[in-house]
């Protein structure tokens, strides 16, 4: 019983430390400011302008030294002018506009939908993929030039003679051995043997505790994910992607990024908890009916253990 309670304590301590660390990350330290400045310079040299701008927004925060903050803010304005933007005009075979289009760049997601606005893109040669309307994926290769603004490119889906019913980009990029999340998130009450309250050994109890902590982590990840989306929208209203020179905009983007980082951390911790708990449960040896019994209950934000040892 003491070992079980100890495991719960470590899980709680780990979650608290993660939350505290990311909360502090919202205001970068001097060391982080210097590191972001150096990273931005290196990324600029590799023509990764969007990533460089993200680092410059960090070193332009109010907690950074004045000289570094001023220089980073100036370079953010320069990058806004240098980052090229493209407006994709996607049509179907009849010439009608198509907005429900998935777009990738060099095999990575770029946009889930096109609304006619300009999309910032790093300069260089890129391969773009377009999928929508149940049509086959269309690939286009463009050379994007630095400083080029509002470049318009027309793409036609469902060209005559193309086979119908093409796969979407999301399906094409999904790993062949992608895990079944519906099984990974099966509640402990639905696991084999969970309906009985007797014969649970220490390993199964620890497994249930780990899965409960994992579910809590996934819930917190969802909460911070929603907050990140909301803060991102607020930041975009004040400071669009293609221009950001105000301190208010920098702060809003930092808040959105911090919430997104917290969401990622909690999803990772939650996934590990659920997976680890499942392994402990299914690899535990069966206990005799005379073995110590245990009951595990889950409630909103709580885990309850009861039994005899």
N, C-alpha and C positions, 0 to 999 in steps of 0.2 A: 504493500500500500504506500509506504514511504517513497519507494522508487517511482511509482506512478505519479504521486503528487510532485516529486522532484522534476519529472519530465514536463509536467504542466507548467511549473514555475519557470523552467528554462525557456519554454515557448513564449510565455508572456514577456519575459525579460528581453528576448530577442526582438519581439514585435515593438516594444517600447523604444529600444535603442534605434531601430530602423526609422521609426517615426521621428525621433528627436534629431537624428542625423540629417534627414531630408528637410526638416523644418529649418534647420540652421543653414542648409544649402540655398535657401531662398535669397539670403543676403551673402554674396560671395566674400570670402576673406581676401586679405592682400595677396596671399599665396595663390589663391584661385584666380584672382584678377591677373596676376603676372602670367600664370599658366595659360589662361584664356587668350591673353594678348599674343603670346608666342605661338599658340596653336592657330590663331587667326592668320598670322603672317605666313605660317607654313601652308595652310590650306589655300590662301590666296595665290601662293606660288604654284600650286598644283591646279589652279583654275577651278577649285571647288568653292565657288563664290557663295552659294547659299549656306554651306556649312561654316564658311569663314564669317559670314554676317551673324550667324547664331552665336559664335564665340565672341565676336565684337560686342554684341548686345550684353554679354556677361560682364566684360571688362568696362562697359559704359555705365554699370550700376552705380548708385549713389555711394555705396560703401567702399568703392575702389579709390585709390589715391587720385588727387585732382588732375595731375598731368596725364596719367594713364587714361582716366575717364574722359578727359577732353579729346585726347588723341583717338580713342576708340569711337567716340561719338562722331568725330570728323570722318573717320574711315567708313563708318556705317553709311553716312550720306554718300560717300564716293562709291561704295559698293551698290547702293540702290540704283545709281546711274549706270553701273557697269553690268549688272545682272540682266541678261536678255530675257524677254518675255515673248510667248507665242500664243496666238489665238487659233485654236483648232476649229475648223468648220466641217462638221461631219454630216454627210448626206446619205440617204438610202438610194436604192436603184432608181426610184422615181424622182429624185431630186429634192425630196422633203428633208427638213432639218431633223437630226437625231440627237437628243440630249442625253438619253440614258446609255452612256457609253463608258466602258472601262478602258482606261489608258495606262499603259506601262511605259517606262523608259529604261532601256537596257535590261529588261526582264524584271524590273522592280515597279511596284505600284506608284502611279503618279496622280491619278484622279479617278474617282468613282462615277463622276457625272460632269458633263460640260454645260456651263451656263452662259457661255459667250464671253467670259472674262479672260484676261490675259494670265497665263501661267508662267511664273518665274522658272527658268531652266539654266543649268550651268552651261557655259560655252563649250563647244567641241562637237564631235561627230557622235550622234546617238541613234539608236534604233527604237522607234516608237511602235507600240502595238495597240490596236483599236478593236474592241469587240462590243457588239450590241445588237439588239433586234433578232437574236437567234442566228446571226450570220457568222460565217467563218472569220477568224481573226485576220485582220489586215495589218501588215507591217510596212512601215515607211522609214527610210533612213534620211536624216537631215543633218546638215552641218550648221550648228547654231553659233552665231558670231557675237562676241562680247559687245555690249552696248546696244545691241539690236532690240528695238522695242516694238511690241504689238505686231510682230510678224504673223501673217495670216497664211495658214496652210489648210487646203481643202482635202478631205479624205472621203472616199465613197465606199460604203458598205454594200455587200450583196451585188457585186458586179455580175453582168450576164455570164452564165455558164458556170458560176461558182456553186459548189454543193451547198444545200440548205442545211440548217440545224447544226451550225458550227459550235464548238465548245467555247465557253466564256474564258476570259483570261484568268479569272480566279480559279476555275477548275483546272486549267492547264498548268498553273503554277503550284497547285496543291501537291504536297509530297504523296507518293504512292502509298506510303505506310503511315499516313496521318493517324494519330490516336483518336479513338472514339471518346469524345469528351462526355457524351451522355453516360457512358459506363464509368468514367473516372469520377463523375459527380454523383454517383448513386448514393443516396442517403444511407447511413449506417443501419437504419431500421429495416432496409430492404435487403441487407446482406444475408447470405445463408446462415441460419442459426441465430440471427439477431432476435428472433421472437422468444427465445428461451432466456431466462434470467439466471440459469444455473450452469456451472461447468465452464465459465469463462476464465481462462488462465491469464497470467500477468501479461503475456505477449499480446493476447487479443485485446485486453484492456488498454494497453499502450497504443495498439493500432487504432482503436476507436477514438482515443484522446487525440492522436495525431490527425486523424481525419476531421475531427471536430474543429481543431485549430486551423486546419487547411480550409474548411468551409468559411470560418471567420475571416481568414486572409483573403479569400476570393470575394467575400462580401465587401470588405474594405477596399479592395482593388476596384470593384465596380463603383463604389461611392466616389473615390478620387478620380476615376475615369470620367464620370459625369461632370465633376467639378472642373476637370481639365478642359473638357469640351466647352463648358459654359464660359470659363475664363478666356479660352482661345477666341471665342466669338466676341467677347468684350474687347480683347486686345486688338482684334482685326478691325473693329469699328473705329478705334482711336488711331491705330497705326497699321495701315494696309501693308501687305507683304512687300510691295514695290517701293515703299518709302517709310522710313522710321527715323525721326530725328528728335522727337520730344522725350523728355525724361519720363513722362507719364506712360507713354507707349512702351518704353523699355521695361518699366516696372510691371506693367500688365503682362508682357510676354514672359518675363521671369516667373511670375506667379503661375501662368499657364503651364510652363515647362516643369516647375516644381511639382504641381499636382499630377502631371503626367508621369513623372519619375516615381512618385509614391504609388500610383496605380500599378505601374510595371512591377515594382518591388513586392507589393502585396499579392499580385497575381502569381508571381514566381514562388513566394513563400507558401501561398495557398495551394498551388499545384504540387509542390514538394510534399506538403503535409498530407494531402489526399492520397498521393501515390505511395508515400512511405507507409501510411496507415494501412492501405490496402495490402501492401506486401507483408506487413506484420500480421495482419488478420489471416490471410490465406496460407501463410507458411507456419502458423502456430499448430502445434500438435493438439489432438483432441484430448480433452480432460474427462476424467471419469465423473460420474454423477455425485461421487463422494468428495470431489475436489472443492476447494473454496469457491463460493459463488459470487457473482458480481452483476450489478445492473448499471448501465450507462444511459443517461438521459440528456437530451439536447434541448435547449430553449433559446429564446432571443438573446444572444450574446453570452450564454452560460453553458457550462458542461457540468453535469452532476454524476458522481460516482457513489454507488451504495453496494454493500456486500459484506461478506464475512470472511475473515482470514484466520 
